[in-house]
Amino acid sequence: MSTTFSEYQTRSILQTVLIRTPSHVDRVATTTRERRLQSLVSQLNAPLQKDALIASISACIREVGEHECQNAEEEALEWATLGRSVLGVYTEVMRILLMQAREAEEEADWWRRVGQVGGGTAWYLLQTFPQRLGRLGKEVIYTIKEHSNQPITLQAFSVQNLDRIFPQNAFPHLFKRAFFPHTRIPFDVFRTNPIELTRRECRAHRLDLEKLRDKRAESLGRLASIRRVVEDALTEKGSVEEKKDNILTVLQLLEASLHDDLLDSPNLDLSVPPPSPLQVQQMSISKTTRAILPRLQTILGSTLNTHANMHSTMMSPLRRPSRLTRLWPRFVFLPPLAWVVFRTIFNSRAQLYATMIDARETVVGFWYSWVIEPIQGILQTVRTGGDESTRVVSKEGLNSDLDSLERMVLSLAKEKLNYSQEQLETLSYQVRQGDLTPVLKIYEQDIKSPLSSIFTGNLVRSLLIQVHKTKVDVDLALSGIDKLIHSQELTFAFVGVAPSLAVLRVERLLNIPPSSNSDPDKGANSPLTQGLIILSVNHMRNYAVNHLPPRSQLQQGFLDDIEDLEDASGQLTREDKLRVVDRMWRSWGSILGWDGDAIRCMAQ
């Protein structure tokens, strides 16, 4: 996650800078020092890990401190090393803040799930019960030591001594402090449901983590808002004073963001002084570079480490329990349960065998009834064969009509055409296939003199036979339709999973009214809102990189929309970004399997 973010930030900013101004790295060096400076700039152009970045900045400090600029080209290369160093520190600080904000958000989400009804609150209470008992034991021992001022012996735990040390009204307070220390709302120990108290504890952890996440997101958003200043600091255009102001603005905001977070720490080391103001207006570019590079090295070498330790200290009591704490009930209760289940199975071997036979028959019956037979029905319907039961037309009714038609035709052929028994059997087969040629021949003869044939011939009889044949044909057609419908009873549905909740969250953040300090004409977001948007967009970028087909139009289009939401250039207003979100719902909703209505209802 962090590597992807650092690479994206560094490459996108450098791409913008190189479009606006040429690079000194591509120019032919005329001195040895120019070649060394070009090499340092080339190293800093690539996204670097923290240790490699510190080494590169240290090399820049040595190179700048040991030599003076001999010409304008060396001065420009020194400024390029300073700008690339600022970019590296800027990206690294944003990466650290993003990583800390995401860690706090993931932990808050875990506490939210546990604290929900049916989310495992009782199971969490069981998992942490030994720790709560341990805290209670420590509180008891500490209180006994406080009252006795002597080494603790077995006599200190006698009933008389405990009654003297712990009055009747002291135990509830001791129990609260040991079992539910994070619950801030007063409660009655013996009347309040312990599950409800555990939910309050989960909620307290979640609120503290969300507050910490918002603090990191606000710092992240504040740094993201000066991206244009970082780009201007890397360009070669503009006056010297403008370059200095841009570099100084970025440096001061980096130091202020980290120092403000240190001030919020309850374990702040007061010996750590705030960063001293830096005056560079009267300095040359070389002196400015010598003054700022050590400050950047300090940020990477000590300030970030102090900040990371402070964050870890604040996160430590708020993290989810350890893996061992979450797994011990399974280690303790599963073996006895497994033994009981094994003994039960062993003692019920005959009944279990009969159950297995029934299960086998059930599976076989399901396989043939819901897999084999529907497939056979489909195949028979495709080739218009088979003998499946019908729904609109009953099987018995169809056979009855067909037999009646056969008798009528055979009777007519026997009386009027004097067919032999062999000819009648052949005619019976023809009727079953829908061939009424003998009847049609008689009809052709009678139609030549219709009036006389009505009274003396077989015209009426032939017409009635054909009407009955039409009824049989209609029944056969309806039977085929019923078979086709019946063959479609077995269907399968697949539901796609996509990070649509992240898109929904971005949409909600964009709908938050602008802060009072932001420019309403530009529709700017507050630093907190901007930081939370970056956090959500980073989730979507990780999804696109890890789950969408690599180097495909789908992945590239999704990443393009994500870049529009981040809006590194600052040209898009809130309304423009909301239109980007709407475009993402329309463009990727059906492809990635998002169900907008269901997701919105679930998130509310």
N, C-alpha and C positions, 0 to 999 in steps of 0.2 A: 504493500500500500504506500509506504513512505517513499520508497525508491521511485515508484511511478509518479508520484506527485512532484518530487524534486526534479526528475528528468523533464517533466512537462513544463514546470515553471521556468527552469533554466533555458531550455531550448526555445520556448515561445518568446521569452523576453529577448534573448539574443537574436532570434530571427527578426523581431521587430526593429531592434537596434541596427542590425546589419542592413536592413532595407533603407533606413533613414540616413545612415552614414557609412562610408567605407571603413574597412578594418586595416590597421597598421600591420597586422600579421602577414598580409599578402604582399607587402612592399619589400623590396630588396634591401637588406641590412647592409650598411656601409662600415660599421664598426663591430668589434666583438661584444661590447655592452649592448648594442641594439639587438644582436642575435640572442643574447641571454634574456633580455626583456621580452622579445618576441616569443621565446620558448615558455616563459612564465605565463604570458597572456594565453598561449595555446593550451597550457595545462588548465588554466582557470576557465576556459571556454566550455569544458566538458563538465557534466554534473559529477561532483566529487563527494565521497563519503566524508564524514567529519574529520577523521584523522588525516586523510590525504589533503583536505582543505587547510587544516592547521599547518601541515608541512609546507604547502605551497605559499601560504601567507608568511610563514617564517622565512622562507627563501626570498620572498619579496622584500621583507624588512631588512635582511642582510644586504641584498643588492642595492636597495635605495639608500641605506645608511652608510655604505662604504664608498659610494661614488657620487659625484655631482653630475648634473646634466650638462653635456657639452654643446647640444644643439636642440632645436625645436622638435626634432624627431624623437630624441631620447625623452624629452619632456612629455610628449604625447604618449609614448609607450609607458612611462611611469604612471601617467593618469589612467591609461587603459588597465594596468595592473590593479590600481586602486579601485576602479569601477567594477572590474570582474571580482575582486575580493569582496566588495560590498554586496554584489549580487549573490556570491556564494554564501555569505553569512545571512543575508536576507532570506534566501531559500531554505537554509538549514533551520533558522529560527521558526519559519512558518511550518516546516516539516515537523519539528518538535511539538509546536502548539497543536497542530492537526492531530498528531498521534496521541497527545494527552487528552484532547477533547474527545476523540473517538473512543479511547479507553474508558473515560468517564461515562460516555453515552452507553457503551456496551454493558458496563456494570449496572448502570441505572435501569437499563432494559431488563437485566436479569432480576433485579429486585422487584421491578414492576410485575413480571410474570409470576414470581413467587407470591407476591402480596395479593394477587387476584383471587377471587373465590374459585376454588377448584384448581388453583395453580400449584398446589403442593405446600401450603403454609404449614399444615400439620407435620408433613414429612420433614420440612426444614426445622421445625421445633424439635423433632426427635433427633435429627442430625446434630444439632447444637446443644442438646441437653447435657452431655458430659461437660462441655465448656461452662455452661451456666452453673452446674453443680460445683465445678472447680472454682469459679468466682465466688460462689457462696462460701465455700470452705476457706478461701483466702480472707474474705471479709470477717468470718468468725474468728480465725486465728489472729488477724490483725487487731480486732477489738479486744480479744483476751489479753494479748500482749500489752495493749494500751492501758488496761485496767490493773494488771497484776505487776508489771514492771519486773517480772522474774521469768526465768526460763520456763517454757511450757512443759508440763508433765501431764500424766493421765488424770490426775486429780483436778486439773483445770477444766476438764470436760464433765465433771460431775453435775448432777441435776441442780444441786444447791448453788454451785458456783455459776452455772449458766443462768439460773433464775435471778441471781444477784446482778450479773453483768448485763443481761438482756431483759429489760422490763417488757411487760406485755405489749406495750405500744411501740417498742423498738424493732420487733421482728418484721412487721410489714415493711418498714422503711428499708431494713436490711435486705429483705427479699426483692423489693423493687430494684435496689441498687445492684444486686447480683444477677438477677434473672432478666430484667428488662431495663438496662441502664440507658438505652437510647430513646425510650418512650418519654415524651415531654409533656403529655397530658396527664393530669392527676387521675388516679383510678383506685378502686378498692381491690385489694389483693384477693380477697376471698369471694368476691361477687362478680368480678370481670372474667369473661371467657379468655383463657390463655391463648386461644387461636386468634382472637381479636387483638390482644396485646402484641402478638407476633406480627400481625398485619401492620399495626402502628409502627413497629420497629422497622419493617421493610419499607414503609412509606417514608420514615425519617431518613433512612439511608438513601432512598431514591431522590428525595428532595435535596439532600446535601450534594449528591453526585450531579444532579442537574444544575445546581448553582455553580459547582466547579466547572462543569462543561460550558456553561454560559460565559463564565469568566474567561476561559481559554478561547472560546469562539469569538468573544468580543475583541480580545487582543489579536486574534487571527484576522478578523474583519478590518481592524484598524490598520494592520500592515498591508492587507490586500488593497486598501483604498489608496495607498501611495505607490502603487505599481507604476503609474505614469511618471512619478518622480524618479523612481529607480531607472526607468528607461531613459529619461532625460539626462540622468547622471552618467550614463554609459556612452552617450553620444559625444561626438567631437564638435558639434555646433554649439553656438551660444558663447557668451562672454565667460571669462574666468570666474567672475563673481557668481554668476548663475550656476556654474558647475559646482563651486564650493557650497553654495546654499543647498543645492540638491543633495550632495553627499552628506552634508551636516544634518539635513532634515531626516534622512534615512537613518543615520547613525543614532541620533537622539531618540527617534521613535523606537528603534530596536532596544536601546538601553532602557528607555522608560517603560516599555511593555514588560520586560523581564523584571525590572526593579519593582514595578507596581505589584506584580504577582508575588514577589518576595515579601512585600509589606503586608500582604494578606495572610501570610503564613503565621500560625500561632507559635511556631518554633523558630522565629526569625533570629538569626545571629546579629545582634545590634552592632557588632564590630565591623560588619560589612558596610562601608560607606556608600552613599549614592554616587553615581558617576558625576564627576566635576564638569562644569561647563567648558566648552572648547571654543576658543576664539581663533578663527582661521581667516578672517577678512583681510588682515594685513600680512598674511603669509604668502609666500610663493607656492607654486604647485608642488615643488619638491618638498618644501617644509610641511605643506599640508598633508602630503602622502606619508611623510615620516611621523606626523602627529596622529593620523587616523588609523594606520595599519596596526599599531600596537593595541589600540582600543578594540579593533575587530578581533585581534588575537585573544584579548582578555574575555570578550564575549564568548568565543568558542571554547577557550581553555578553562575558565573558572566560572563565569556567570551562568552558562548553560548547565554546567555540572551542578552548581548550587541550586539552580532552578529545578533540575530533574530530581535531586534529592528531596527538595521541599515538596514537589508534587508527589513523590513516592510516599513521603511521610503523611501527607494529607489523604492519600488514597488507601493507605494501609488499613485503617479501621473500617473503611467503607467497601472494601472488596468482598466479593462472595467468599464463603468459607473455602478452605483448602480442599483439594481432591480427596485427601484421606478423611477429612471430616464428613464429606458428602457420601463417602463409600462405606464407612464403618458399619452402618446398620445392615448393609447387604452382607458384609463379611461375618457379622455376628448372627443374623437371623436366617440367612439362606442355608447354611449347612444343616441346622436342626430341621428346617422346613423340608429340605431335600431328603433328609433321613425319614421323616414322617411320611412323605409322599412315596418314597421307595418301599417302606414297610407296608403302606396301604396297598400299593400296587402288587407287592409280593403276596400279600394275604388274600387278594382278590384276583388271582390269576385266571380262574375259570370265567368269572364275570367279565374280566378285561378282555379275554380271548373272544367271548361272545360279542362284546362291544366292538372289537376290531373287525369281526366278520360283518357286523351290521354297518360299520363305517365303510368297509370295502364295497359292500353292495350299494350303499348310498352314493359313493363316489362313482362307481361304474354306471349306476342309473343316471346320475347327473350328466356324466360324459356322453352317454348315448342319447339322452333325452334333449340336452341343450347344446350339444356340439355336433354329433354325428348325424342325427336325424334332421336338424335344420339345414345342414350342408347338403344332405341328400335331397331335401325338399327343393333347395335352390337349383341344384343340378337337374332335377326332374322337371322343374318349371321352365328352365332354359331350353331344354329339348322337348318341351310340351309332352312329357310322358309322366309315368308314375300313376299311383292310385291313391293319392292322399284324400282325406276327408275334406268336404267342402263346408262352407259356412252359409253362403246365400242360397245355394241349391244343394239339397241333401243328396247323398249318394243313392239312397233307395228311390227317390223320385226320378232321378236321371235314368237309372236302370229300368224303372217301370216304363217310362216314356219310350226308351229305346226298344224294349221288348214289344211294346204295343205297335210301334212302327214296323218292326220286323214281321209280326203276325199279319198286319194289314197288307203288306206288300206280298208276302208269300201266298196269302189267300187269293189276292187278285191275280197273281201269276198262275196259280194252279187252276183257277176257274176259267180264265180268259185265254191264257197262253198254253194251257195243258202241259206245264213243265213236269219233267220226271223228277224222281226223288234226288238224283244226283244234281240236276239243274237247280232244284230248290236249295240244296245245301250250299251250292256256289253262290246263289242269290242271297242267302242269309249272310254269308261273309261280306258280300258287296254292300249290303244294307248297313252292317256294322261299321264299314268304312265310309259311309255317306253316299254311296253310289245307288241311285234310283233309276237307272237307265230303262228297265222294262216298263216301269210306271210312266215314265216320260214318253215312251213310244206309244203307249195306249192313249195318253193325253193328246199327242200329236195327231193321231187318227180321229179322235172324237172332236177335236177343235175345228176340223174341216167342216163339219155340219153340227154346229153347237146346239141348235134348237131340237133337232131330232135326237141328238145324243143325250140331252137332259132327260128325255122320257124313255128312250130305248137303249142308250149306250151307257158308258161308265164315266162320263165327264164329271159328274158330281163326286163320285167315289175317288177319282184321281185327284181332284182339287182338295178334298179333305185329307188325303194322304200327304199331299205337299204342304198343307197347312201344319199338319202334325210334324212333318220333317223340319219346318222352320222353328217350331217350338223346341225340338230337340237340339237344333243348332244353337239357339239362344242359351239353353241350359248348359251346353258344353262351354260356351264362351264365358259365362258367369263362373263356371267351375274353374277355369284357368285363372281368372282374376283372383278368386279366393286362394288358390294355391300360391300365387305371387305374393299376396298380402301375408299369408301364413309363413312364408319363407323368410320374412324380414323381422321376425320376432327377436332374433338374437343380434343385439347391437353393442358396440363398444364406444366409449367416449374417453378422450384424453384431455386433460386440463394442463395448460402451460403455466410455468411459474416465472415471474419477472419482477424486477424491483419497482413495481408501480407505486408502492407506498412512499418510496423516496421522491418520486415525481410529485405525488400528492402533497408531501411535506413542503417541497419547494414552492408549490402553488400557494399553500397556506402562508408561508413566510412572505411571499411577494404581496399577499393581500393585507399584510400588517401595515397600518398607516405609517408614513415616514416620520422619523424623529424630529423633534423641534429644532435640533442643531443642523439638520440636513437641508439641502436646497430643495424646496417643493417644486420648483420649476423643472428640475432634472429628475425629480422622483427618486432621490437617492435613498438608500436603505441605511439604517443605523449600523454601527460596527457590529453589534450583536447579531442582527438579522443577516448581515453579509457573511459573518463567520459561520452561522448555522447553515446558510445556503451552501457555502464551500464544503462544509462537512457532509451534507446530503449529496451534493454533486459528486464528491469523491467516492461515495458508495456506488453511484451509478457508473462512474468511470471504471472502477474495479470490476463491476459486473460486465461491462462491455469488453474489457481487456481479457478477462478470464473465462467468459462463458459464450460470447458471440463468436461466430466463425472469423478467424484471423484474416486480416487483409481483404475482407469482403465489403461489398457496398453497404450491407446492413450495419456492420461494425463502424465503418467510416461515417455513415450518415448519423448514427446514434452519437458518436463522439463529436461530430460537428454541432449537433444540438446542445450537447453538454458545454462545449466551448462558448456557445451563444449565451447560455445561462450564466457562466462565469463572467463573461464580458470583460476580458482583460483590458480592452481599449477604453472602457467607460462610456461608450457611445449609445448604449441601449438604455432606455428608461424602464421603469417598472412595468408600464403597459406593454412595452416591446417584449420583455421577458415573459410576461403572462401569455402573450401570443405565442411565444416559443413553447411554453408548457402545453398550450392547447394544440399546437402542431404536433408535439410528441404524442399526446393522447390519440390524435387522429392517425398519425403516420405509423406508430409502433404498437398501438393498442391491439389490432387484429393480428399482426405478425407475431408479436411476442406473447399473445394469449392473455392480455390484460382485460379484466372485466371491470370497467370503470365504476359502474353502479355498485357492484358488490364490494369493491375495495373502499369506496367512499363510505358505505354503510358500516363496514367493519372498522374503519378508522375513527368513526365518530364515537 
